[in-house]
Amino acid sequence: MPMTAPVPVLKADPSRERTRAHQRAFGWYDWANSAYVTTTGTVLISPYLTALARADACPDLPSGAECTTDLSVLGVPIAVGALAPYTITVATVVSALALLFVGAIADRHPRPVRLLGGLAWTGAVAASLMFFLSGSNWQLGVLLVVVANLCLGASQVVYDALLIRVAEPDDRDRVSSRAWALGYLGGGLLLALNLGVMTTYESLGLSYEMAIRLSLLSAGLWWGVFTIIPVLGMRRIVGTTATPWTGRRAWSGAPCASWAPPSASCATTRRPCSSCWPTSSTTTASRPSSPPPASTASRPSSSRPAR
C-alpha cells in the first residue's frame, strides 16, 4: 500500500495572538449577539409565536377569549400556549447534541474566526428572517428560532474558545468582564430602542404587529453587522490548539474530546472513548503529587459560564 505524506498542521502562535488589538475586537461579539438574546430571545419571540399560533388554531376567536384548539406538530397535539416553550426546549436539546462536536472542532479548526463568523451570520440571517412572520405562519417561526438558537450556542462555544487564544491566563478575567459589559450595554440599548418603538408605534404610523416585526429584524441586523468587528479584528488568529483528526476520527473523536479531553495516547491512536476516560482505580494510583500546568490542548473549549 503506498504511503501518503502527512498533512502539515498549522499550530497556533500565542505570541502573535495575545495582543491588545485582538482583546478589544474579541469583546464586540458580546455586543453583537446580546441584541438577539435580549430583544428576540428574552422579550418578543415567545409571546409573538403564541399569537401566530392562536391565529392559526382559532382564527375567529373573540378578543379576550381562550383558545382551546390544539395545534398539530408532526402529528402531535400541542396546546397553543405551549408552542413557544416546546420550541425553546427542542432548540436547547438540538444545541446540546450539536455542541458536543462544535467544542472539539473549535480547537482544531485552522480558521476559528471564520468559523465564528459563519455561525454568527447564519444565525443573524435566521433572526432577520423573523421579520416575515405574520398572520398565522408559526411553522416558519419555529424553524427560525431553532436555527438561530443553534447558531447562537455554537458561535458562543467558538467565541469562548477564542478567549484562551487572545488573553494570557491572568488577563482572561479582565477581557471576559469587558466583553460581558459590552454585551449587557449593547443588548440593553437595542432593547430600550425597540421598546420605545413598540410604545409609540401609532405616532410613528406603524401597526403594533409591524413594530414587533421591525424589532425582530433589528436584532438580526445588529447581530450580523456588529459581528464584522470581531471577525475582521481577529482575522490573523490562525492555526489549531489541539491535534487535528483525520479520516473517520474527524467525527468520532469530536464528542469524545468534548465530554472528556483525551490523553496524548488517545489523540494519536484509534482507541475508543471509554479507554481515554480515567477510572477510580487508575486516577488514585497515577495522580501526581502536584498538578501539571494546564496546556491549551487540554483546556475545555468554553472558559466562561453561559450567560
C-alpha positions as CSV (number, residue, x, y, z in Angstrom):
1,M,0.0,0.0,0.0
2,P,1.6,3.4,-1.0
3,M,2.4,5.7,1.9
4,T,0.8,9.2,1.9
5,A,2.6,12.2,3.3
6,P,1.1,13.6,6.4
7,V,-0.9,16.8,6.0
8,P,1.1,19.7,7.6
9,V,-0.7,21.2,10.7
10,L,-0.6,24.9,11.3
11,K,-0.2,25.3,15.1
12,A,-1.4,28.4,16.9
13,D,1.2,31.0,17.9
14,P,0.3,32.6,21.2
15,S,2.9,35.3,20.9
16,R,1.1,36.7,17.8
17,E,-2.5,36.1,19.1
18,R,-2.4,37.6,22.6
19,T,-2.4,41.3,21.7
20,R,-4.4,44.3,22.9
21,A,-6.0,44.6,19.4
22,H,-7.3,41.1,19.5
23,Q,-8.6,41.5,23.0
24,R,-10.5,44.7,22.0
25,A,-12.0,43.1,19.0
26,F,-13.0,40.0,21.0
27,G,-15.5,41.8,23.2
28,W,-17.5,43.1,20.3
29,Y,-19.1,39.7,19.7
30,D,-20.8,40.0,23.1
31,W,-22.2,43.4,21.9
32,A,-23.3,41.8,18.6
33,N,-25.2,38.7,19.8
34,S,-26.7,40.1,23.0
35,A,-29.1,42.1,21.0
36,Y,-30.7,38.9,19.8
37,V,-30.7,37.4,23.3
38,T,-32.5,40.4,24.8
39,T,-34.9,41.7,22.1
40,T,-35.8,38.4,20.4
41,G,-35.0,35.5,22.7
42,T,-36.0,37.1,26.1
43,V,-38.8,39.5,25.3
44,L,-40.5,39.2,21.9
45,I,-40.4,35.8,20.3
46,S,-42.4,33.7,22.8
47,P,-45.5,35.9,23.0
48,Y,-45.4,36.6,19.3
49,L,-45.0,33.0,18.4
50,T,-48.0,32.2,20.6
51,A,-50.1,35.0,18.9
52,L,-49.3,33.5,15.5
53,A,-50.3,30.0,16.7
54,R,-53.5,31.3,18.2
55,A,-54.4,33.0,14.9
56,D,-54.0,29.6,13.1
57,A,-55.7,27.4,15.6
58,C,-58.6,29.8,16.5
59,P,-58.9,32.3,13.6
60,D,-62.4,33.6,14.7
61,L,-61.6,33.8,18.4
62,P,-63.2,36.8,20.1
63,S,-60.8,39.2,21.8
64,G,-60.0,38.0,25.3
65,A,-61.4,34.5,24.8
66,E,-59.3,31.4,25.4
67,C,-58.2,29.2,22.5
68,T,-58.8,25.5,23.3
69,T,-57.9,24.1,19.9
70,D,-54.6,22.2,19.8
71,L,-52.0,22.6,17.1
72,S,-50.7,19.6,15.2
73,V,-46.9,19.4,15.2
74,L,-45.7,16.3,13.3
75,G,-48.9,14.6,14.3
76,V,-48.5,15.5,18.0
77,P,-51.2,17.7,19.5
78,I,-49.8,20.8,21.3
79,A,-51.7,23.5,23.1
80,V,-51.3,27.0,21.6
81,G,-49.7,28.3,24.8
82,A,-47.2,25.5,24.9
83,L,-45.8,26.0,21.4
84,A,-43.1,28.5,22.4
85,P,-41.8,26.6,25.4
86,Y,-41.7,23.4,23.3
87,T,-39.8,25.2,20.6
88,I,-37.2,26.5,23.1
89,T,-36.8,23.0,24.5
90,V,-36.3,21.5,21.1
91,A,-33.7,24.1,20.3
92,T,-31.9,23.5,23.5
93,V,-31.8,19.8,23.1
94,V,-30.6,20.1,19.5
95,S,-27.9,22.6,20.6
96,A,-26.8,20.3,23.4
97,L,-26.1,17.5,21.0
98,A,-24.5,19.6,18.3
99,L,-22.2,21.5,20.7
100,L,-20.6,18.2,21.6
101,F,-19.0,18.4,18.2
102,V,-18.6,22.2,18.0
103,G,-16.5,22.4,21.1
104,A,-13.9,19.9,19.8
105,I,-14.0,21.4,16.3
106,A,-13.3,24.9,17.6
107,D,-9.9,23.9,18.9
108,R,-9.0,22.0,15.7
109,H,-10.3,24.4,13.1
110,P,-7.4,26.2,11.3
111,R,-9.5,29.3,10.9
112,P,-11.6,29.6,14.1
113,V,-12.5,33.2,13.5
114,R,-14.1,32.3,10.1
115,L,-16.0,29.5,11.9
116,L,-17.3,32.1,14.4
117,G,-18.3,34.4,11.6
118,G,-20.1,31.7,9.6
119,L,-22.1,30.5,12.5
120,A,-22.9,34.1,13.6
121,W,-24.0,35.3,10.2
122,T,-26.1,32.2,9.7
123,G,-27.9,32.8,13.0
124,A,-28.3,36.5,12.1
125,V,-29.9,35.7,8.8
126,A,-32.4,33.4,10.6
127,A,-33.1,36.1,13.2
128,S,-33.6,38.7,10.4
129,L,-36.0,36.5,8.5
130,M,-38.3,36.6,11.6
131,F,-39.5,39.9,10.1
132,F,-41.6,37.9,7.7
133,L,-43.5,36.2,10.5
134,S,-47.1,37.4,10.2
135,G,-50.6,36.2,10.2
136,S,-50.6,32.5,11.2
137,N,-47.2,31.5,10.0
138,W,-46.0,29.9,13.2
139,Q,-44.3,27.0,11.4
140,L,-41.6,29.3,9.9
141,G,-41.2,30.9,13.3
142,V,-40.4,27.5,15.0
143,L,-37.8,26.7,12.3
144,L,-36.1,30.1,12.5
145,V,-36.0,30.0,16.3
146,V,-34.3,26.6,16.3
147,V,-31.8,27.6,13.6
148,A,-31.0,31.0,15.3
149,N,-30.6,29.5,18.8
150,L,-28.5,26.6,17.5
151,C,-26.1,29.1,15.7
152,L,-26.0,31.3,18.7
153,G,-25.0,28.5,21.0
154,A,-22.4,27.1,18.6
155,S,-20.9,30.6,17.9
156,Q,-20.6,31.2,21.6
157,V,-18.7,28.0,22.1
158,V,-16.2,29.1,19.4
159,Y,-16.1,32.5,20.9
160,D,-15.3,31.2,24.3
161,A,-12.6,29.0,22.8
162,L,-11.0,32.2,21.4
163,L,-10.7,33.7,24.8
164,I,-7.7,31.5,25.7
165,R,-6.2,32.4,22.3
166,V,-6.3,36.2,22.8
167,A,-5.5,36.5,26.5
168,E,-2.9,35.2,29.0
169,P,-4.4,33.3,32.0
170,D,-4.0,36.4,34.3
171,D,-5.8,38.6,31.7
172,R,-8.8,36.5,31.0
173,D,-11.0,37.8,33.8
174,R,-10.4,41.3,32.6
175,V,-11.0,40.6,28.9
176,S,-14.1,38.5,29.7
177,S,-15.6,41.0,32.0
178,R,-15.1,43.8,29.5
179,A,-16.9,41.7,26.9
180,W,-19.7,40.9,29.3
181,A,-20.1,44.6,30.0
182,L,-20.3,45.4,26.2
183,G,-22.9,42.6,25.9
184,Y,-25.2,44.0,28.5
185,L,-24.7,47.5,27.2
186,G,-25.5,46.6,23.6
187,G,-28.3,44.2,24.4
188,G,-29.9,46.7,26.7
189,L,-29.5,49.6,24.3
190,L,-31.3,47.9,21.4
191,L,-34.0,46.6,23.7
192,A,-34.7,50.1,25.0
193,L,-34.9,51.4,21.5
194,N,-37.3,48.6,20.4
195,L,-39.5,49.1,23.5
196,G,-39.7,52.8,22.6
197,V,-40.8,51.9,19.1
198,M,-43.4,49.4,20.4
199,T,-44.7,52.0,22.8
200,T,-45.1,54.9,20.3
201,Y,-45.9,52.8,17.2
202,E,-49.1,54.8,16.5
203,S,-47.3,58.1,16.4
204,L,-44.8,56.5,14.1
205,G,-47.5,55.4,11.7
206,L,-47.0,51.7,12.4
207,S,-49.2,48.9,13.4
208,Y,-48.3,47.0,16.6
209,E,-47.5,43.9,14.6
210,M,-45.2,45.9,12.3
211,A,-43.4,47.4,15.3
212,I,-42.7,43.8,16.6
213,R,-41.5,42.6,13.2
214,L,-39.2,45.6,12.8
215,S,-37.8,44.9,16.3
216,L,-37.1,41.3,15.4
217,L,-35.4,42.5,12.2
218,S,-33.3,45.0,14.1
219,A,-32.0,42.3,16.4
220,G,-30.9,40.1,13.5
221,L,-29.3,43.0,11.6
222,W,-27.5,44.2,14.8
223,W,-26.1,40.7,15.4
224,G,-24.9,40.4,11.8
225,V,-23.4,43.9,11.3
226,F,-21.5,44.1,14.6
227,T,-20.1,40.6,14.1
228,I,-17.9,42.2,11.3
229,I,-15.8,43.9,14.0
230,P,-14.5,40.8,15.8
231,V,-14.2,38.8,12.6
232,L,-12.0,41.4,11.0
233,G,-10.2,42.3,14.2
234,M,-9.2,38.7,15.0
235,R,-8.7,37.6,11.4
236,R,-5.0,37.0,12.0
237,I,-5.7,34.2,14.5
238,V,-5.0,31.0,12.6
239,G,-3.8,27.5,13.5
240,T,-5.1,24.9,15.9
241,T,-4.6,24.4,19.6
242,A,-5.2,20.7,19.6
243,T,-4.2,17.7,17.5
244,P,-6.4,17.5,14.4
245,W,-8.2,14.3,13.5
246,T,-8.2,12.8,10.0
247,G,-10.5,10.3,8.3
248,R,-13.2,8.7,10.4
249,R,-11.7,10.1,13.6
250,A,-12.6,13.6,12.4
251,W,-16.2,12.9,13.6
252,S,-15.9,10.0,16.0
253,G,-13.3,11.8,18.1
254,A,-15.2,15.1,18.5
255,P,-17.8,14.0,21.1
256,C,-15.1,12.1,22.9
257,A,-13.0,15.2,23.3
258,S,-16.0,17.3,24.3
259,W,-17.0,15.0,27.2
260,A,-13.5,14.4,28.5
261,P,-10.5,15.6,26.6
262,P,-8.5,12.5,25.6
263,S,-4.9,11.9,26.7
264,A,-2.0,12.2,24.4
265,S,-2.1,8.5,23.6
266,C,-5.7,8.6,22.7
267,A,-5.1,11.6,20.4
268,T,-2.8,9.6,18.2
269,T,-4.5,6.1,18.3
270,R,-7.8,4.7,17.4
271,R,-8.7,3.7,20.9
272,P,-12.4,4.1,21.9
273,C,-13.6,7.0,24.0
274,S,-14.1,4.8,27.1
275,S,-10.4,3.9,27.1
276,C,-9.5,7.5,27.4
277,W,-11.6,8.3,30.4
278,P,-10.0,8.0,33.8
279,T,-11.3,5.4,36.2
280,S,-11.3,5.4,40.0
281,S,-8.7,2.7,40.1
282,T,-6.3,4.4,37.8
283,T,-6.7,8.0,38.9
284,T,-5.8,7.4,42.5
285,A,-2.7,5.4,41.7
286,S,-1.4,7.6,38.9
287,R,-2.4,11.1,40.2
288,P,0.8,13.2,40.5
289,S,1.6,14.9,43.8
290,S,1.1,18.3,42.2
291,P,-1.0,19.0,39.0
292,P,1.0,19.9,35.9
293,P,0.4,23.3,34.3
294,A,-2.7,23.2,32.0
295,S,-2.0,23.2,28.3
296,T,-4.1,24.8,25.6
297,A,-4.8,21.5,24.1
298,S,-6.3,20.0,27.3
299,R,-8.3,23.0,28.4
300,P,-12.0,22.9,27.8
301,S,-13.2,25.0,24.9
302,S,-15.6,27.1,27.0
303,S,-13.8,29.1,29.6
304,R,-16.7,31.3,30.6
305,P,-20.0,30.4,32.2
306,A,-23.0,30.8,29.9
307,R,-25.0,34.0,30.4
